[in-house]
Amino acid sequence: MKALGCSFVCLLDIRLDRMKILTQQIDRPSSWRSLWRIFLWVLIVCLSIPLLFYQWLQWQRPSPIPIIDRPLFAGVTYSRIYPELDVPVQLHVIRIDLTASGVSFTTTPSNGDAPLDTDAQTVRHFLEKSGSQVAINGSFFDPFHSRHPFDYYPHAGDPVNVQGYTMLDGELYSDDYRTYAILCLDGAQATFRPIPPCPVGTQQAITGHQYLLRAGQIYTPDDYSRARHPRTAVGLDETGETMWWFVADGRQAGYSEGMTMLELIDVAQALGVTDLLGFDGGGSSTLVYETADGGSDVLNVPIHTRLPGRERPVANHIGLYADSLIVN
């Protein structure tokens, strides 16, 4: 009887041990499922951060509210307009009275004996460094690539080559004689030339890309001009006494999808422009002005490495000097 009881107890212990092992085997998948859920949540959070950041960048863009001839400086006004097109487009326009006292221009200095022509910088940095009141991007340049937000060239300070004829304060530092038209500046006097050189006495010169209007005649655009992109262009009226800067935002679906050159020409002609020269566009298109407190602000919404509001370092720039508004 005692032996039978001992056998029963031993058998019970064995069964209990097996039940514990079975329970552990049942619980183990449950633990793995918990770890898998944690991993999924971490993955979702990690993937959400860049999406939320991109959404935040979109929220920083100005509301699509027109602005017409807002005075910025003496002889300088700013407009934000929305042309009636089949897609949303935001176009920024600076109008400059070249007869106004205090108006003059500057461009980007060379980098001296360093490699290539200039060291890349954003339009905002150029404006602050030059002390100008309004600035836009200028010529095409190389080397350049933009693959994703962490892989692009140039960064700020990287050497770049200006594509075209370039002059600062009467000193020519890039004589790249490509078949591009040129904006020639002497004080507040401005002229376009289809090819180099500029007139004798020119102090600043910066190369665009192609004539869009010349003496009121529309030039046949190339394939790039027929597509929608961010745009930068400079125009003059028939008298040469009024200049316009145009910067169109683009590559931002549902907000501003860019302009074809023909669309930009139509807007410019309606304002009285007879001569219009295109400059580097795409992610380079940027318009900056000096704020009342001496700081700087970007008026348009540039898009560099597919990020709205991110400024691209570029090779050269056009800066405008103007007097402050007289407040009565």
TAPE-V705801 format. One line per field, one symbol per residue. ss: DSSP state (2 for helix, 1 for strand, 0 for the rest). phi: phi as a letter, one per 30 degrees, with the letter a starting at -180 (. if undefined). psi: psi as a letter, one per 20 degrees, with the letter a starting at -180 (. if undefined). Layout:
BEGIN
ss=???
phi=???
psi=???
END
This chain:
BEGIN
ss=0222222222222222222222222222222222222222222222222222222222200000001111111001111110000000001111111000000111100000000001101022222222000111100011001111001110000011110011110011111000000111110011111000000000011110001111001100002222001011111100000111111100010001001022222222222000111100022200111100000111000011001100000100111110000000
phi=.dddddddddddddddddddddddddddedddddddddddddddddddedddddddddddddddcdbbhddcbdibbbbbbbedbdbdbcbcbccbddcddjdabbbdddcidddhcbcdadddddedddidcbabdbddaadaabcaecbabcdejddbcddkdbbbhicdbbcddddcdbccbbicdbbcbdbdcddejdcbbbccbbdcbbhicdcdddddddddbebbabbbdddicbcbccbcdaibeicacjbddddddedddddjdcbbbdcebidddbbbbddddidbbddcbdbchicdjdccdbdbbccccaddddcd
psi=ghhghghggghgggggghhgggghhhhghhghhghhgggggggggghhghghghhghhhiqqqmpqpolppgrojpqpqornqnriqpppppppppoiiqpiprrrapqrkcjrqbgrpqqrhgggghhijrhqqrrdrqrrqpqngrijnrpqrpiqqqppnrppqpliopioknmrlqqqoppodjppqqphrqrrqpiphppppbfqphpokippqoqahhhirprqqpqpqqrhijipqqppopqrknpifojrqrhhghgggghhijphpppqapbcihoqpqrprhjjbqqphanropkjopipppprgrrpqppqqqqoo.
END
